[in-house]
Amino acid sequence: VRIKMNFGEALELLKKGEKVCREGWNGKKMYITLKPGYPDGINCNEATAKAHNIPVGTNIVYCPYLEMKTADNKLVPWLASQTDVLAEDWMEVA
């Protein structure tokens, strides 16, 4: 585990398929991962179809994105804050 990593270094690990977290998140088992998206598309489910007012099964291309596993074991798309980007306490998750 590398401690005191900056966000650029953490991002490079994400691109290699690793998971990262902030040092303060460690006890909560939270982490960030890079989802590769669906470059060839995926058929949308009912919830996605309803949200976008399109037919169920419509092929949708998803771009890569960052995803967080939360403290309560849920997954959510994640966007770095200015504090996260400037932090020097990123760590690789084993």
Backbone as numpy.savetxt, mean C-alpha at the origin, in Angstrom:
# Nx Ny Nz CAx CAy CAz Cx Cy Cz
16.55 -6.17 9.94 15.70 -5.00 9.94 16.59 -3.76 9.94
16.36 -2.86 8.97 17.08 -1.59 8.92 16.26 -0.54 9.63
16.86 0.11 10.58 16.19 1.20 11.29 16.80 2.51 10.81
16.05 3.59 10.90 16.50 4.92 10.48 16.61 5.04 8.96
15.78 4.32 8.25 15.73 4.39 6.80 14.86 5.58 6.40
15.21 6.25 5.30 14.35 7.33 4.82 13.29 6.76 3.87
12.34 7.61 3.48 11.23 7.14 2.66 11.70 6.66 1.28
12.70 7.30 0.71 13.23 6.86 -0.58 13.76 5.44 -0.52
14.48 5.13 0.55 15.00 3.77 0.73 13.85 2.79 0.96
12.86 3.21 1.73 11.69 2.36 1.98 10.94 2.09 0.67
10.82 3.10 -0.17 10.14 2.95 -1.45 10.86 1.94 -2.34
12.18 1.97 -2.33 12.94 1.00 -3.12 12.68 -0.42 -2.63
12.56 -0.61 -1.32 12.23 -1.93 -0.79 10.83 -2.35 -1.21
9.89 -1.41 -1.19 8.53 -1.71 -1.64 8.53 -2.19 -3.09
9.33 -1.54 -3.93 9.41 -1.92 -5.35 9.99 -3.32 -5.53
10.73 -3.81 -4.53 11.31 -5.16 -4.57 10.37 -6.20 -3.94
9.18 -5.75 -3.52 8.21 -6.68 -2.95 8.27 -6.81 -1.44
9.06 -5.97 -0.78 9.17 -6.02 0.68 8.06 -5.18 1.32
7.88 -5.36 2.62 6.92 -4.57 3.40 7.71 -3.62 4.28
7.16 -2.43 4.51 7.82 -1.45 5.37 6.81 -0.84 6.34
7.35 -0.29 7.43 6.51 0.41 8.40 7.32 1.53 9.03
6.64 2.41 9.71 7.30 3.42 10.51 7.63 2.80 11.86
8.70 3.23 12.47 9.13 2.68 13.75 8.01 2.73 14.79
7.24 3.80 14.83 6.16 3.95 15.79 4.98 3.02 15.55
4.89 2.44 14.36 3.79 1.52 14.05 4.10 0.10 14.50
5.37 -0.20 14.76 5.86 -1.56 14.91 5.02 -2.42 15.84
4.62 -1.93 17.00 3.87 -2.72 17.95 2.45 -3.02 17.50
1.98 -2.30 16.52 0.61 -2.48 16.05 0.51 -3.41 14.85
1.66 -3.93 14.39 1.74 -4.84 13.25 1.15 -4.23 11.97
1.30 -2.91 11.84 0.87 -2.21 10.63 2.04 -2.19 9.65
1.73 -2.20 8.37 2.77 -2.07 7.37 2.19 -1.58 6.05
3.10 -1.20 5.16 2.75 -0.74 3.81 3.33 -1.76 2.83
2.61 -2.00 1.76 3.09 -2.85 0.69 2.73 -2.19 -0.64
3.46 -2.53 -1.68 3.16 -2.01 -3.02 2.32 -3.04 -3.76
1.13 -2.65 -4.11 0.26 -3.52 -4.90 0.55 -3.24 -6.38
0.81 -4.26 -7.15 1.20 -4.04 -8.55 0.05 -3.57 -9.44
-1.15 -3.60 -8.94 -2.29 -3.21 -9.76 -2.67 -4.35 -10.69
-3.48 -4.05 -11.67 -3.93 -5.03 -12.65 -3.76 -4.42 -14.04
-2.54 -4.50 -14.61 -2.28 -3.85 -15.90 -3.12 -4.39 -17.05
-3.57 -5.64 -16.94 -4.43 -6.21 -17.97 -5.91 -6.07 -17.63
-6.16 -5.49 -16.47 -7.54 -5.29 -16.04 -8.07 -6.47 -15.25
-9.16 -6.20 -14.55 -9.86 -7.22 -13.77 -11.34 -6.88 -13.86
-12.17 -7.91 -13.88 -13.61 -7.68 -13.95 -14.10 -7.10 -12.64
-14.83 -6.00 -12.69 -15.26 -5.35 -11.47 -16.43 -6.10 -10.83
-16.44 -6.01 -9.50 -17.52 -6.64 -8.74 -18.69 -5.67 -8.61
-19.72 -6.10 -7.89 -20.92 -5.29 -7.76 -20.67 -3.95 -7.07
-19.84 -3.95 -6.01 -19.57 -2.71 -5.28 -18.85 -1.70 -6.17
-17.87 -2.15 -6.93 -17.13 -1.26 -7.83 -18.04 -0.76 -8.95
-18.84 -1.65 -9.49 -19.76 -1.26 -10.56 -20.73 -0.19 -10.08
-21.26 -0.37 -8.88 -22.19 0.61 -8.32 -21.50 1.95 -8.08
-20.28 1.92 -7.54 -19.56 3.16 -7.23 -19.27 3.98 -8.48
-19.07 3.29 -9.61 -18.69 3.99 -10.84 -19.81 4.00 -11.88
-20.96 3.46 -11.51 -22.12 3.43 -12.40 -21.79 2.76 -13.74
-21.19 1.57 -13.64 -20.84 0.77 -14.82 -21.37 -0.65 -14.62
-21.47 -1.43 -15.67 -21.97 -2.80 -15.52 -21.00 -3.69 -14.72
-21.58 -4.58 -13.90 -20.78 -5.59 -13.21 -20.02 -6.39 -14.27
-18.77 -6.69 -13.99 -17.96 -7.47 -14.92 -17.16 -6.62 -15.90
-17.37 -5.31 -15.90 -16.59 -4.43 -16.77 -15.12 -4.58 -16.44
-14.27 -4.71 -17.45 -12.84 -4.84 -17.24 -12.26 -3.48 -16.89
-11.59 -3.40 -15.73 -11.00 -2.15 -15.25 -9.51 -2.36 -15.04
-8.70 -1.47 -15.59 -7.25 -1.50 -15.38 -6.95 -0.69 -14.12
-6.25 -1.33 -13.17 -5.81 -0.66 -11.95 -4.32 -0.39 -12.04
-3.91 0.83 -11.73 -2.49 1.18 -11.68 -1.91 0.72 -10.34
-0.59 0.59 -10.25 0.03 0.23 -8.97 -0.31 1.26 -7.89
-0.38 0.80 -6.64 -0.68 1.69 -5.53 -0.11 1.12 -4.23
0.02 1.98 -3.23 0.47 1.55 -1.92 -0.74 1.18 -1.08
-0.59 0.11 -0.30 -1.69 -0.37 0.53 -1.18 -0.59 1.95
-2.01 -0.23 2.93 -1.65 -0.40 4.33 -2.45 -1.54 4.95
-1.76 -2.35 5.77 -2.46 -3.28 6.65 -2.59 -2.54 7.97
-3.80 -2.32 8.40 -4.07 -1.52 9.58 -3.92 -2.33 10.87
-3.96 -1.65 12.00 -3.83 -2.30 13.30 -4.96 -3.29 13.56
-6.12 -3.06 12.92 -7.24 -3.99 13.10 -7.37 -4.97 11.93
-6.24 -5.23 11.25 -6.14 -6.24 10.20 -7.03 -5.98 8.98
-7.19 -4.73 8.63 -7.92 -4.37 7.42 -6.91 -3.84 6.41
-7.27 -3.85 5.15 -6.42 -3.31 4.09 -7.07 -2.06 3.54
-6.23 -1.03 3.27 -6.75 0.23 2.76 -5.69 0.85 1.85
-6.08 1.44 0.72 -5.11 2.19 -0.07 -4.49 3.26 0.82
-3.21 3.53 0.62 -2.48 4.43 1.52 -1.78 5.52 0.74
-1.80 6.72 1.29 -1.12 7.87 0.71 -0.21 8.47 1.77
1.06 8.64 1.44 2.03 9.18 2.39 1.75 10.65 2.68
1.86 11.01 3.95 1.76 12.41 4.35 3.14 13.06 4.21
3.20 14.36 4.35 4.50 15.04 4.34 5.39 14.52 5.46
4.80 14.26 6.61 5.56 13.73 7.73 6.15 12.37 7.39
5.35 11.50 6.75 5.84 10.18 6.34 6.99 10.29 5.34
6.83 11.16 4.36 7.84 11.30 3.31 9.17 11.81 3.88
9.11 12.69 4.87 10.32 13.28 5.44 10.88 12.49 6.62
10.17 11.46 7.07 10.60 10.68 8.23 11.86 9.87 7.94
12.64 9.65 8.95 13.87 8.86 8.87 13.77 7.60 9.72
12.53 7.17 10.05 12.35 6.01 10.92 11.64 4.84 10.25
11.75 4.76 8.93 11.16 3.64 8.21 11.96 2.37 8.48
11.26 1.23 8.53 11.89 -0.05 8.80 11.34 -1.11 7.86
12.16 -2.08 7.52 11.69 -3.24 6.75 10.96 -4.17 7.71
9.84 -4.73 7.26 9.08 -5.67 8.06 9.52 -7.07 7.69
9.86 -7.86 8.69 10.33 -9.22 8.45 9.19 -10.14 8.04
